[in-house]
Amino acid sequence: MTNIEYFKLQSKNLFRDWKTKVPVKDDDIIIYEYNPKYFDVDEIVCSFNIDEDNFTLMQAQHVIAILAGFENWFELIHASETNLEIGKLLLDNRDRITPDDWLMFIRGSEELNNTTFDDETKLSLCEIWLNEIV
């Protein structure tokens, strides 16, 4: 499976999880409960201010792109394979690291070393950081 196929699958999984919603009456309002398989839908709904009545696959793609450290889906699908690998690591380890944490780590490391890392070095650092530090 290519990296792009992986991200498409994760978008579909998020959308499938959202579709498990069941309306529950709480006092005078309707809230939704989810029975997700892949994602913490409640957390995503709150974090991304999602309209639970009008969530689309396109919005799921946008969420996945952000969780993978990209600005949007367009940026994700046009990223280099190396950056897609980093994004996959970030998405797979979203319970351990946020894209913002990763960005702060990389920027801090570049500043400390007075350099700009190439994409391959960033991928290596991400793998080391996830395996040893985080």
N, CA, C and O atoms as a printed pandas DataFrame, in Angstrom:
     atom_number atom_name residue_name chain_id  residue_number  x_coord  y_coord  z_coord
0              1         N          MET        A               1    0.844   -1.177    0.000
1              2        CA          MET        A               1    0.000    0.000    0.000
2              3         C          MET        A               1    0.889    1.239    0.000
3              4         O          MET        A               1    1.800    1.363    0.818
4              5         N          THR        A               2    0.615    2.137   -0.913
5              6        CA          THR        A               2    1.385    3.377   -0.952
6              7         C          THR        A               2    0.973    4.269    0.219
7              8         O          THR        A               2   -0.051    4.045    0.864
8              9         N          ASN        A               3    1.788    5.274    0.471
9             10        CA          ASN        A               3    1.461    6.207    1.549
10            11         C          ASN        A               3    0.143    6.930    1.279
11            12         O          ASN        A               3   -0.665    7.100    2.192
12            13         N          ILE        A               4   -0.082    7.353    0.043
13            14        CA          ILE        A               4   -1.331    8.051   -0.282
14            15         C          ILE        A               4   -2.517    7.121   -0.053
15            16         O          ILE        A               4   -3.534    7.542    0.498
16            17         N          GLU        A               5   -2.399    5.867   -0.469
17            18        CA          GLU        A               5   -3.480    4.904   -0.228
18            19         C          GLU        A               5   -3.731    4.737    1.269
19            20         O          GLU        A               5   -4.877    4.622    1.705
20            21         N          TYR        A               6   -2.653    4.725    2.052
21            22        CA          TYR        A               6   -2.782    4.620    3.503
22            23         C          TYR        A               6   -3.596    5.797    4.065
23            24         O          TYR        A               6   -4.507    5.600    4.869
24            25         N          PHE        A               7   -3.263    7.001    3.641
25            26        CA          PHE        A               7   -3.985    8.173    4.149
26            27         C          PHE        A               7   -5.441    8.184    3.676
27            28         O          PHE        A               7   -6.329    8.605    4.417
28            29         N          LYS        A               8   -5.685    7.733    2.469
29            30        CA          LYS        A               8   -7.070    7.615    1.992
30            31         C          LYS        A               8   -7.837    6.618    2.840
31            32         O          LYS        A               8   -8.988    6.862    3.204
32            33         N          LEU        A               9   -7.201    5.488    3.160
33            34        CA          LEU        A               9   -7.842    4.479    4.003
34            35         C          LEU        A               9   -8.145    5.043    5.389
35            36         O          LEU        A               9   -9.224    4.806    5.932
36            37         N          GLN        A              10   -7.208    5.779    5.957
37            38        CA          GLN        A              10   -7.438    6.359    7.283
38            39         C          GLN        A              10   -8.575    7.375    7.251
39            40         O          GLN        A              10   -9.347    7.476    8.204
40            41         N          SER        A              11   -8.680    8.119    6.165
41            42        CA          SER        A              11   -9.795    9.061    6.017
42            43         C          SER        A              11  -11.119    8.312    5.974
43            44         O          SER        A              11  -12.093    8.711    6.612
44            45         N          LYS        A              12  -11.142    7.232    5.222
45            46        CA          LYS        A              12  -12.364    6.416    5.153
46            47         C          LYS        A              12  -12.673    5.789    6.502
47            48         O          LYS        A              12  -13.840    5.693    6.884
48            49         N          ASN        A              13  -11.645    5.358    7.234
49            50        CA          ASN        A              13  -11.872    4.787    8.566
50            51         C          ASN        A              13  -12.452    5.818    9.523
51            52         O          ASN        A              13  -13.355    5.510   10.301
52            53         N          LEU        A              14  -11.936    7.035    9.467
53            54        CA          LEU        A              14  -12.482    8.106   10.304
54            55         C          LEU        A              14  -13.933    8.371    9.933
55            56         O          LEU        A              14  -14.784    8.518   10.811
56            57         N          PHE        A              15  -14.217    8.433    8.649
57            58        CA          PHE        A              15  -15.583    8.676    8.201
58            59         C          PHE        A              15  -16.502    7.529    8.631
59            60         O          PHE        A              15  -17.631    7.774    9.057
60            61         N          ARG        A              16  -16.040    6.292    8.525
61            62        CA          ARG        A              16  -16.823    5.132    8.993
62            63         C          ARG        A              16  -17.099    5.238   10.495
63            64         O          ARG        A              16  -18.212    4.979   10.951
64            65         N          ASP        A              17  -16.076    5.619   11.250
65            66        CA          ASP        A              17  -16.258    5.783   12.697
66            67         C          ASP        A              17  -17.293    6.854   13.009
67            68         O          ASP        A              17  -18.110    6.691   13.916
68            69         N          TRP        A              18  -17.257    7.955   12.253
69            70        CA          TRP        A              18  -18.243    9.013   12.468
70            71         C          TRP        A              18  -19.652    8.485   12.200
71            72         O          TRP        A              18  -20.598    8.862   12.892
72            73         N          LYS        A              19  -19.795    7.618   11.204
73            74        CA          LYS        A              19  -21.116    7.099   10.846
74            75         C          LYS        A              19  -21.682    6.131   11.888
75            76         O          LYS        A              19  -22.826    5.695   11.761
76            77         N          THR        A              20  -20.904    5.791   12.910
77            78        CA          THR        A              20  -21.430    4.936   13.984
78            79         C          THR        A              20  -22.242    5.739   14.997
79            80         O          THR        A              20  -22.695    5.193   16.003
80            81         N          LYS        A              21  -22.424    7.022   14.737
81            82        CA          LYS        A              21  -23.096    7.894   15.705
82            83         C          LYS        A              21  -24.536    7.445   15.942
83            84         O          LYS        A              21  -25.241    7.004   15.035
84            85         N          VAL        A              22  -24.933    7.579   17.200
85            86        CA          VAL        A              22  -26.297    7.266   17.620
86            87         C          VAL        A              22  -26.784    8.463   18.428
87            88         O          VAL        A              22  -26.138    8.849   19.402
88            89         N          PRO        A              23  -27.913    9.058   18.042
89            90        CA          PRO        A              23  -28.419   10.200   18.810
90            91         C          PRO        A              23  -28.948    9.758   20.170
91            92         O          PRO        A              23  -29.647    8.752   20.293
92            93         N          VAL        A              24  -28.594   10.536   21.180
93            94        CA          VAL        A              24  -29.040   10.262   22.540
94            95         C          VAL        A              24  -29.590   11.565   23.105
95            96         O          VAL        A              24  -28.945   12.610   23.018
96            97         N          LYS        A              25  -30.771   11.497   23.677
97            98        CA          LYS        A              25  -31.366   12.703   24.254
98            99         C          LYS        A              25  -30.794   12.928   25.655
99           100         O          LYS        A              25  -30.819   12.033   26.500
100          101         N          ASP        A              26  -30.288   14.118   25.882
101          102        CA          ASP        A              26  -29.725   14.509   27.166
102          103         C          ASP        A              26  -30.418   15.802   27.570
103          104         O          ASP        A              26  -30.127   16.869   27.032
104          105         N          ASP        A              27  -31.340   15.696   28.525
105          106        CA          ASP        A              27  -32.226   16.803   28.881
106          107         C          ASP        A              27  -33.018   17.208   27.640
107          108         O          ASP        A              27  -33.797   16.413   27.113
108          109         N          ASP        A              28  -32.825   18.424   27.178
109          110        CA          ASP        A              28  -33.568   18.902   26.017
110          111         C          ASP        A              28  -32.740   18.946   24.733
111          112         O          ASP        A              28  -33.192   19.466   23.712
112          113         N          ILE        A              29  -31.534   18.400   24.793
113          114        CA          ILE        A              29  -30.697   18.438   23.600
114          115         C          ILE        A              29  -30.372   17.011   23.140
115          116         O          ILE        A              29  -30.450   16.048   23.903
116          117         N          ILE        A              30  -30.011   16.926   21.886
117          118        CA          ILE        A              30  -29.585   15.654   21.321
118          119         C          ILE        A              30  -28.063   15.665   21.222
119          120         O          ILE        A              30  -27.475   16.576   20.638
120          121         N          ILE        A              31  -27.438   14.653   21.793
121          122        CA          ILE        A              31  -25.997   14.475   21.640
122          123         C          ILE        A              31  -25.772   13.155   20.909
123          124         O          ILE        A              31  -26.687   12.340   20.782
124          125         N          TYR        A              32  -24.577   12.958   20.442
125          126        CA          TYR        A              32  -24.269   11.726   19.730
126          127         C          TYR        A              32  -23.264   10.898   20.516
127          128         O          TYR        A              32  -22.313   11.418   21.098
128          129         N          GLU        A              33  -23.503    9.611   20.512
129          130        CA          GLU        A              33  -22.534    8.667   21.038
130          131         C          GLU        A              33  -22.004    7.870   19.858
131          132         O          GLU        A              33  -22.729    7.591   18.903
132          133         N          TYR        A              34  -20.735    7.511   19.938
133          134        CA          TYR        A              34  -20.083    6.811   18.841
134          135         C          TYR        A              34  -19.590    5.447   19.316
135          136         O          TYR        A              34  -19.287    5.246   20.492
136          137         N          ASN        A              35  -19.522    4.533   18.382
137          138        CA          ASN        A              35  -18.932    3.230   18.625
138          139         C          ASN        A              35  -17.787    3.049   17.619
139          140         O          ASN        A              35  -17.871    2.219   16.714
140          141         N          PRO        A              36  -16.719    3.835   17.789
141          142        CA          PRO        A              36  -15.651    3.845   16.785
142          143         C          PRO        A              36  -14.737    2.632   16.886
143          144         O          PRO        A              36  -14.599    2.012   17.940
144          145         N          LYS        A              37  -14.131    2.322   15.776
145          146        CA          LYS        A              37  -13.176    1.223   15.708
146          147         C          LYS        A              37  -11.740    1.733   15.601
147          148         O          LYS        A              37  -10.812    1.085   16.084
148          149         N          TYR        A              38  -11.557    2.894   14.968
149          150        CA          TYR        A              38  -10.215    3.361   14.650
150          151         C          TYR        A              38   -9.800    4.660   15.333
151          152         O          TYR        A              38   -8.631    4.830   15.676
152          153         N          PHE        A              39  -10.735    5.566   15.532
153          154        CA          PHE        A              39  -10.412    6.904   16.020
154          155         C          PHE        A              39  -11.284    7.280   17.208
155          156         O          PHE        A              39  -12.403    6.787   17.351
156          157         N          ASP        A              40  -10.764    8.154   18.055
157          158        CA          ASP        A              40  -11.549    8.721   19.146
158          159         C          ASP        A              40  -12.369    9.864   18.543
159          160         O          ASP        A              40  -11.932   11.014   18.518
160          161         N          VAL        A              41  -13.550    9.528   18.065
161          162        CA          VAL        A              41  -14.373   10.494   17.341
162          163         C          VAL        A              41  -14.770   11.656   18.241
163          164         O          VAL        A              41  -14.781   12.801   17.790
164          165         N          ASP        A              42  -15.093   11.391   19.494
165          166        CA          ASP        A              42  -15.452   12.486   20.406
166          167         C          ASP        A              42  -14.320   13.505   20.500
167          168         O          ASP        A              42  -14.566   14.710   20.448
168          169         N          GLU        A              43  -13.098   13.036   20.637
169          170        CA          GLU        A              43  -11.941   13.927   20.718
170          171         C          GLU        A              43  -11.769   14.717   19.426
171          172         O          GLU        A              43  -11.486   15.915   19.461
172          173         N          ILE        A              44  -11.937   14.060   18.302
173          174        CA          ILE        A              44  -11.779   14.732   17.010
174          175         C          ILE        A              44  -12.884   15.761   16.795
175          176         O          ILE        A              44  -12.626   16.861   16.307
176          177         N          VAL        A              45  -14.107   15.406   17.156
177          178        CA          VAL        A              45  -15.224   16.349   17.023
178          179         C          VAL        A              45  -14.949   17.610   17.828
179          180         O          VAL        A              45  -15.165   18.721   17.345
180          181         N          CYS        A              46  -14.472   17.438   19.052
181          182        CA          CYS        A              46  -14.183   18.595   19.908
182          183         C          CYS        A              46  -12.961   19.371   19.418
183          184         O          CYS        A              46  -12.999   20.599   19.340
184          185         N          SER        A              47  -11.897   18.674   19.093
185          186        CA          SER        A              47  -10.649   19.332   18.688
186          187         C          SER        A              47  -10.779   20.101   17.379
187          188         O          SER        A              47  -10.160   21.150   17.204
188          189         N          PHE        A              48  -11.585   19.577   16.464
189          190        CA          PHE        A              48  -11.691   20.188   15.148
190          191         C          PHE        A              48  -13.013   20.930   14.947
191          192         O          PHE        A              48  -13.325   21.373   13.842
192          193         N          ASN        A              49  -13.781   21.059   16.025
193          194        CA          ASN        A              49  -15.048   21.794   15.968
194          195         C          ASN        A              49  -15.919   21.316   14.798
195          196         O          ASN        A              49  -16.377   22.107   13.974
196          197         N          ILE        A              50  -16.129   20.011   14.757
197          198        CA          ILE        A              50  -16.846   19.383   13.646
198          199         C          ILE        A              50  -18.349   19.464   13.866
199          200         O          ILE        A              50  -18.848   19.235   14.968
200          201         N          ASP        A              51  -19.051   19.791   12.805
201          202        CA          ASP        A              51  -20.512   19.751   12.803
202          203         C          ASP        A              51  -20.906   18.285   12.680
203          204         O          ASP        A              51  -20.771   17.686   11.612
204          205         N          GLU        A              52  -21.387   17.718   13.758
205          206        CA          GLU        A              52  -21.689   16.284   13.780
206          207         C          GLU        A              52  -22.818   15.892   12.838
207          208         O          GLU        A              52  -22.960   14.718   12.498
208          209         N          ASP        A              53  -23.611   16.848   12.418
209          210        CA          ASP        A              53  -24.702   16.547   11.493
210          211         C          ASP        A              53  -24.266   16.615   10.035
211          212         O          ASP        A              53  -24.962   16.094    9.163
212          213         N          ASN        A              54  -23.139   17.240    9.755
213          214        CA          ASN        A              54  -22.729   17.469    8.370
214          215         C          ASN        A              54  -21.252   17.174    8.147
215          216         O          ASN        A              54  -20.541   18.003    7.578
216          217         N          PHE        A              55  -20.790   16.051    8.569
217          218        CA          PHE        A              55  -19.397   15.667    8.378
218          219         C          PHE        A              55  -19.278   14.894    7.070
219          220         O          PHE        A              55  -20.111   14.038    6.775
220          221         N          THR        A              56  -18.245   15.193    6.285
221          222        CA          THR        A              56  -18.087   14.560    4.975
222          223         C          THR        A              56  -16.739   13.841    4.888
223          224         O          THR        A              56  -15.858   14.037    5.726
224          225         N          LEU        A              57  -16.602   13.012    3.864
225          226        CA          LEU        A              57  -15.326   12.345    3.630
226          227         C          LEU        A              57  -14.235   13.376    3.356
227          228         O          LEU        A              57  -13.092   13.186    3.772
228          229         N          MET        A              58  -14.563   14.445    2.676
229          230        CA          MET        A              58  -13.585   15.498    2.410
230          231         C          MET        A              58  -13.098   16.120    3.716
231          232         O          MET        A              58  -11.911   16.413    3.858
232          233         N          GLN        A              59  -14.000   16.321    4.662
233          234        CA          GLN        A              59  -13.597   16.860    5.966
234          235         C          GLN        A              59  -12.751   15.836    6.716
235          236         O          GLN        A              59  -11.810   16.206    7.418
236          237         N          ALA        A              60  -13.074   14.564    6.576
237          238        CA          ALA        A              60  -12.267   13.517    7.199
238          239         C          ALA        A              60  -10.844   13.542    6.634
239          240         O          ALA        A              60   -9.878   13.365    7.376
240          241         N          GLN        A              61  -10.716   13.759    5.335
241          242        CA          GLN        A              61   -9.394   13.859    4.713
242          243         C          GLN        A              61   -8.628   15.040    5.291
243          244         O          GLN        A              61   -7.432   14.933    5.563
244          245         N          HIS        A              62   -9.301   16.147    5.477
245          246        CA          HIS        A              62   -8.662   17.329    6.045
246          247         C          HIS        A              62   -8.159   17.043    7.467
247          248         O          HIS        A              62   -7.040   17.414    7.820
248          249         N          VAL        A              63   -8.985   16.388    8.268
249          250        CA          VAL        A              63   -8.589   16.039    9.638
250          251         C          VAL        A              63   -7.368   15.119    9.621
251          252         O          VAL        A              63   -6.418   15.332   10.374
252          253         N          ILE        A              64   -7.393   14.112    8.774
253          254        CA          ILE        A              64   -6.271   13.178    8.689
254          255         C          ILE        A              64   -4.998   13.924    8.282
255          256         O          ILE        A              64   -3.927   13.672    8.834
256          257         N          ALA        A              65   -5.115   14.830    7.329
257          258        CA          ALA        A              65   -3.946   15.603    6.907
258          259         C          ALA        A              65   -3.364   16.388    8.076
259          260         O          ALA        A              65   -2.148   16.409    8.264
260          261         N          ILE        A              66   -4.205   17.021    8.845
261          262        CA          ILE        A              66   -3.725   17.805    9.989
262          263         C          ILE        A              66   -3.093   16.901   11.043
263          264         O          ILE        A              66   -2.042   17.232   11.593
264          265         N          LEU        A              67   -3.725   15.762   11.329
265          266        CA          LEU        A              67   -3.159   14.820   12.302
266          267         C          LEU        A              67   -1.814   14.274   11.841
267          268         O          LEU        A              67   -0.999   13.845   12.658
268          269         N          ALA        A              68   -1.586   14.290   10.529
269          270        CA          ALA        A              68   -0.317   13.823    9.969
270          271         C          ALA        A              68    0.698   14.956    9.812
271          272         O          ALA        A              68    1.791   14.744    9.287
272          273         N          GLY        A              69    0.342   16.148   10.264
273          274        CA          GLY        A              69    1.287   17.257   10.260
274          275         C          GLY        A              69    1.271   18.133    9.022
275          276         O          GLY        A              69    2.193   18.920    8.811
276          277         N          PHE        A              70    0.238   18.009    8.198
277          278        CA          PHE        A              70    0.121   18.827    6.994
278          279         C          PHE        A              70   -0.932   19.906    7.226
279          280         O          PHE        A              70   -1.781   19.775    8.108
280          281         N          GLU        A              71   -0.873   20.963    6.435
281          282        CA          GLU        A              71   -1.849   22.052    6.550
282          283         C          GLU        A              71   -3.223   21.628    6.054
283          284         O          GLU        A              71   -4.245   22.066    6.582
284          285         N          ASN        A              72   -3.240   20.761    5.024
285          286        CA          ASN        A              72   -4.503   20.342    4.425
286          287         C          ASN        A              72   -4.247   19.120    3.539
287          288         O          ASN        A              72   -3.107   18.684    3.371
288          289         N          TRP        A              73   -5.319   18.584    2.982
289          290        CA          TRP        A              73   -5.231   17.386    2.153
290          291         C          TRP        A              73   -4.410   17.643    0.882
291          292         O          TRP        A              73   -3.649   16.775    0.455
292          293         N          PHE        A              74   -4.556   18.820    0.281
293          294        CA          PHE        A              74   -3.806   19.168   -0.922
294          295         C          PHE        A              74   -2.303   19.087   -0.659
295          296         O          PHE        A              74   -1.552   18.530   -1.459
296          297         N          GLU        A              75   -1.879   19.647    0.465
297          298        CA          GLU        A              75   -0.454   19.595    0.822
298          299         C          GLU        A              75   -0.013   18.144    1.027
299          300         O          GLU        A              75    1.086   17.765    0.623
300          301         N          LEU        A              76   -0.859   17.343    1.649
301          302        CA          LEU        A              76   -0.525   15.941    1.883
302          303         C          LEU        A              76   -0.322   15.193    0.571
303          304         O          LEU        A              76    0.685   14.507    0.397
304          305         N          ILE        A              77   -1.268   15.321   -0.349
305          306        CA          ILE        A              77   -1.164   14.528   -1.578
306          307         C          ILE        A              77   -0.043   15.006   -2.500
307          308         O          ILE        A              77    0.319   14.305   -3.444
308          309         N          HIS        A              78    0.502   16.180   -2.237
309          310        CA          HIS        A              78    1.616   16.681   -3.035
310          311         C          HIS        A              78    2.953   16.617   -2.283
311          312         O          HIS        A              78    3.957   17.145   -2.761
312          313         N          ALA        A              79    2.967   15.990   -1.143
313          314        CA          ALA        A              79    4.186   15.900   -0.330
314          315         C          ALA        A              79    5.125   14.830   -0.884
315          316         O          ALA        A              79    4.707   13.917   -1.596
316          317         N          SER        A              80    6.388   14.967   -0.542
317          318        CA          SER        A              80    7.379   13.957   -0.923
318          319         C          SER        A              80    7.114   12.659   -0.156
319          320         O          SER        A              80    6.452   12.662    0.882
320          321         N          GLU        A              81    7.630   11.574   -0.673
321          322        CA          GLU        A              81    7.460   10.280    0.005
322          323         C          GLU        A              81    8.051   10.317    1.414
323          324         O          GLU        A              81    7.500    9.721    2.340
324          325         N          THR        A              82    9.163   11.012    1.570
325          326        CA          THR        A              82    9.790   11.115    2.886
326          327         C          THR        A              82    8.882   11.856    3.862
327          328         O          THR        A              82    8.712   11.419    5.000
328          329         N          ASN        A              83    8.299   12.970    3.429
329          330        CA          ASN        A              83    7.389   13.707    4.307
330          331         C          ASN        A              83    6.112   12.918    4.578
331          332         O          ASN        A              83    5.530   13.037    5.656
332          333         N          LEU        A              84    5.675   12.119    3.620
333          334        CA          LEU        A              84    4.521   11.245    3.853
334          335         C          LEU        A              84    4.854   10.190    4.898
335          336         O          LEU        A              84    4.003    9.830    5.711
336          337         N          GLU        A              85    6.086    9.692    4.881
337          338        CA          GLU        A              85    6.519    8.722    5.903
338          339         C          GLU        A              85    6.489    9.366    7.292
339          340         O          GLU        A              85    6.048    8.746    8.260
340          341         N          ILE        A              86    6.955   10.594    7.378
341          342        CA          ILE        A              86    6.906   11.315    8.659
342          343         C          ILE        A              86    5.450   11.493    9.080
343          344         O          ILE        A              86    5.102   11.269   10.239
344          345         N          GLY        A              87    4.606   11.896    8.138
345          346        CA          GLY        A              87    3.187   12.061    8.440
346          347         C          GLY        A              87    2.544   10.772    8.917
347          348         O          GLY        A              87    1.717   10.788    9.829
348          349         N          LYS        A              88    2.915    9.668    8.311
349          350        CA          LYS        A              88    2.389    8.365    8.721
350          351         C          LYS        A              88    2.820    8.056   10.149
351          352         O          LYS        A              88    2.019    7.576   10.952
352          353         N          LEU        A              89    4.076    8.329   10.467
353          354        CA          LEU        A              89    4.554    8.121   11.837
354          355         C          LEU        A              89    3.777    8.990   12.826
355          356         O          LEU        A              89    3.404    8.531   13.906
356          357         N          LEU        A              90    3.539   10.241   12.452
357          358        CA          LEU        A              90    2.790   11.136   13.340
358          359         C          LEU        A              90    1.359   10.648   13.529
359          360         O          LEU        A              90    0.841   10.666   14.646
360          361         N          LEU        A              91    0.720   10.214   12.453
361          362        CA          LEU        A              91   -0.647    9.730   12.541
362          363         C          LEU        A              91   -0.720    8.445   13.358
363          364         O          LEU        A              91   -1.600    8.293   14.206
364          365         N          ASP        A              92    0.197    7.526   13.106
365          366        CA          ASP        A              92    0.201    6.250   13.830
366          367         C          ASP        A              92    0.511    6.413   15.313
367          368         O          ASP        A              92    0.129    5.578   16.133
368          369         N          ASN        A              93    1.200    7.487   15.646
369          370        CA          ASN        A              93    1.596    7.722   17.042
370          371         C          ASN        A              93    0.900    8.938   17.627
371          372         O          ASN        A              93    1.443    9.603   18.510
372          373         N          ARG        A              94   -0.296    9.230   17.140
373          374        CA          ARG        A              94   -1.014   10.439   17.562
374          375         C          ARG        A              94   -1.347   10.441   19.048
375          376         O          ARG        A              94   -1.613   11.499   19.619
376          377         N          ASP        A              95   -1.337    9.279   19.678
377          378        CA          ASP        A              95   -1.579    9.214   21.118
378          379         C          ASP        A              95   -0.319    9.567   21.919
379          380         O          ASP        A              95   -0.390    9.769   23.131
380          381         N          ARG        A              96    0.826    9.640   21.244
381          382        CA          ARG        A              96    2.098    9.916   21.912
382          383         C          ARG        A              96    2.692   11.274   21.551
383          384         O          ARG        A              96    3.455   11.851   22.325
384          385         N          ILE        A              97    2.340   11.776   20.378
385          386        CA          ILE        A              97    2.966   12.993   19.879
386          387         C          ILE        A              97    1.982   13.756   18.996
387          388         O          ILE        A              97    1.222   13.155   18.237
388          389         N          THR        A              98    2.004   15.060   19.100
389          390        CA          THR        A              98    1.183   15.881   18.211
390          391         C          THR        A              98    2.075   16.460   17.119
391          392         O          THR        A              98    3.289   16.566   17.299
392          393         N          PRO        A              99    1.489   16.832   16.000
393          394        CA          PRO        A              99    2.296   17.501   14.974
394          395         C          PRO        A              99    2.984   18.761   15.498
395          396         O          PRO        A              99    4.099   19.078   15.084
396          397         N          ASP        A             100    2.328   19.474   16.401
397          398        CA          ASP        A             100    2.956   20.665   16.984
398          399         C          ASP        A             100    4.188   20.299   17.811
399          400         O          ASP        A             100    5.201   20.996   17.757
400          401         N          ASP        A             101    4.106   19.200   18.580
401          402        CA          ASP        A             101    5.275   18.733   19.344
402          403         C          ASP        A             101    6.433   18.418   18.405
403          404         O          ASP        A             101    7.581   18.783   18.661
404          405         N          TRP        A             102    6.105   17.729   17.308
405          406        CA          TRP        A             102    7.131   17.370   16.332
406          407         C          TRP        A             102    7.770   18.617   15.722
407          408         O          TRP        A             102    8.993   18.705   15.610
408          409         N          LEU        A             103    6.942   19.567   15.335
409          410        CA          LEU        A             103    7.450   20.792   14.731
410          411         C          LEU        A             103    8.343   21.556   15.711
411          412         O          LEU        A             103    9.391   22.068   15.318
412          413         N          MET        A             104    7.942   21.637   16.971
413          414        CA          MET        A             104    8.759   22.311   17.981
414          415         C          MET        A             104   10.090   21.584   18.161
415          416         O          MET        A             104   11.136   22.221   18.292
416          417         N          PHE        A             105   10.051   20.251   18.166
417          418        CA          PHE        A             105   11.270   19.464   18.315
418          419         C          PHE        A             105   12.227   19.734   17.155
419          420         O          PHE        A             105   13.410   19.998   17.372
420          421         N          ILE        A             106   11.718   19.668   15.924
421          422        CA          ILE        A             106   12.564   19.868   14.747
422          423         C          ILE        A             106   13.116   21.291   14.711
423          424         O          ILE        A             106   14.313   21.489   14.504
424          425         N          ARG        A             107   12.251   22.273   14.913
425          426        CA          ARG        A             107   12.718   23.670   14.893
426          427         C          ARG        A             107   13.761   23.913   15.978
427          428         O          ARG        A             107   14.773   24.573   15.741
428          429         N          GLY        A             108   13.508   23.376   17.169
429          430        CA          GLY        A             108   14.472   23.531   18.258
430          431         C          GLY        A             108   15.792   22.853   17.950
431          432         O          GLY        A             108   16.856   23.399   18.244
432          433         N          SER        A             109   15.732   21.669   17.360
433          434        CA          SER        A             109   16.957   20.943   17.008
434          435         C          SER        A             109   17.737   21.671   15.915
435          436         O          SER        A             109   18.965   21.740   15.961
436          437         N          GLU        A             110   17.024   22.208   14.940
437          438        CA          GLU        A             110   17.696   22.963   13.879
438          439         C          GLU        A             110   18.344   24.222   14.445
439          440         O          GLU        A             110   19.470   24.565   14.085
440          441         N          GLU        A             111   17.632   24.902   15.326
441          442        CA          GLU        A             111   18.181   26.121   15.919
442          443         C          GLU        A             111   19.397   25.803   16.788
443          444         O          GLU        A             111   20.407   26.506   16.738
444          445         N          LEU        A             112   19.292   24.746   17.578
445          446        CA          LEU        A             112   20.389   24.341   18.454
446          447         C          LEU        A             112   21.634   23.978   17.649
447          448         O          LEU        A             112   22.757   24.267   18.061
448          449         N          ASN        A             113   21.425   23.345   16.508
449          450        CA          ASN        A             113   22.539   22.917   15.667
450          451         C          ASN        A             113   22.883   23.913   14.557
451          452         O          ASN        A             113   23.761   23.661   13.732
452          453         N          ASN        A             114   22.178   25.044   14.551
453          454        CA          ASN        A             114   22.409   26.090   13.567
454          455         C          ASN        A             114   22.430   25.523   12.139
455          456         O          ASN        A             114   23.359   25.760   11.367
456          457         N          THR        A             115   21.363   24.762   11.816
457          458        CA          THR        A             115   21.275   24.124   10.502
458          459         C          THR        A             115   19.825   23.966   10.105
459          460         O          THR        A             115   18.920   24.239   10.893
460          461         N          THR        A             116   19.612   23.532    8.903
461          462        CA          THR        A             116   18.293   23.140    8.426
462          463         C          THR        A             116   18.414   21.698    7.962
463          464         O          THR        A             116   19.187   21.400    7.052
464          465         N          PHE        A             117   17.658   20.805    8.578
465          466        CA          PHE        A             117   17.736   19.389    8.233
466          467         C          PHE        A             117   17.013   19.113    6.922
467          468         O          PHE        A             117   15.979   19.714    6.630
468          469         N          ASP        A             118   17.570   18.200    6.139
469          470        CA          ASP        A             118   16.861   17.752    4.944
470          471         C          ASP        A             118   15.778   16.746    5.368
471          472         O          ASP        A             118   15.740   16.312    6.519
472          473         N          ASP        A             119   14.911   16.389    4.432
473          474        CA          ASP        A             119   13.770   15.528    4.758
474          475         C          ASP        A             119   14.195   14.156    5.276
475          476         O          ASP        A             119   13.562   13.616    6.184
476          477         N          GLU        A             120   15.249   13.591    4.716
477          478        CA          GLU        A             120   15.730   12.272    5.166
478          479         C          GLU        A             120   16.215   12.332    6.615
479          480         O          GLU        A             120   15.965   11.415    7.397
480          481         N          THR        A             121   16.894   13.393    6.958
481          482        CA          THR        A             121   17.375   13.561    8.337
482          483         C          THR        A             121   16.187   13.727    9.280
483          484         O          THR        A             121   16.176   13.173   10.379
484          485         N          LYS        A             122   15.192   14.492    8.844
485          486        CA          LYS        A             122   13.989   14.664    9.673
486          487         C          LYS        A             122   13.294   13.328    9.907
487          488         O          LYS        A             122   12.843   13.052   11.018
488          489         N          LEU        A             123   13.204   12.500    8.873
489          490        CA          LEU        A             123   12.593   11.175    9.023
490          491         C          LEU        A             123   13.382   10.338   10.021
491          492         O          LEU        A             123   12.791    9.698   10.891
492          493         N          SER        A             124   14.698   10.332    9.910
493          494        CA          SER        A             124   15.536    9.578   10.853
494          495         C          SER        A             124   15.346   10.081   12.280
495          496         O          SER        A             124   15.225    9.292   13.217
496          497         N          LEU        A             125   15.321   11.393   12.432
497          498        CA          LEU        A             125   15.117   11.968   13.770
498          499         C          LEU        A             125   13.747   11.611   14.331
499          500         O          LEU        A             125   13.607   11.344   15.524
500          501         N          CYS        A             126   12.742   11.608   13.469
501          502        CA          CYS        A             126   11.396   11.255   13.917
502          503         C          CYS        A             126   11.360    9.809   14.401
503          504         O          CYS        A             126   10.776    9.514   15.444
504          505         N          GLU        A             127   11.978    8.921   13.653
505          506        CA          GLU        A             127   12.011    7.507   14.051
506          507         C          GLU        A             127   12.753    7.328   15.366
507          508         O          GLU        A             127   12.298    6.597   16.245
508          509         N          ILE        A             128   13.900    7.995   15.502
509          510        CA          ILE        A             128   14.677    7.901   16.755
510          511         C          ILE        A             128   13.879    8.476   17.909
511          512         O          ILE        A             128   13.798    7.876   18.980
512          513         N          TRP        A             129   13.285    9.647   17.685
513          514        CA          TRP        A             129   12.538   10.316   18.750
514          515         C          TRP        A             129   11.383    9.447   19.219
515          516         O          TRP        A             129   11.147    9.319   20.421
516          517         N          LEU        A             130   10.669    8.854   18.287
517          518        CA          LEU        A             130    9.535    8.008   18.658
518          519         C          LEU        A             130    9.973    6.726   19.350
519          520         O          LEU        A             130    9.290    6.246   20.255
520          521         N          ASN        A             131   11.101    6.170   18.936
521          522        CA          ASN        A             131   11.566    4.919   19.523
522          523         C          ASN        A             131   12.297    5.080   20.848
523          524         O          ASN        A             131   12.287    4.168   21.674
524          525         N          GLU        A             132   12.926    6.221   21.056
525          526        CA          GLU        A             132   13.769    6.359   22.230
526          527         C          GLU        A             132   13.353    7.438   23.210
527          528         O          GLU        A             132   13.520    7.281   24.420
528          529         N          ILE        A             133   12.815    8.524   22.702
529          530        CA          ILE        A             133   12.579    9.678   23.575
530          531         C          ILE        A             133   11.131    9.756   24.057
531          532         O          ILE        A             133   10.875    9.904   25.252
532          533         N          VAL        A             134   10.203    9.657   23.135
533          534        CA          VAL        A             134    8.799    9.867   23.484
534          535         C          VAL        A             134    8.228    8.611   24.111
535          536         O          VAL        A             134    7.053    8.583   24.477
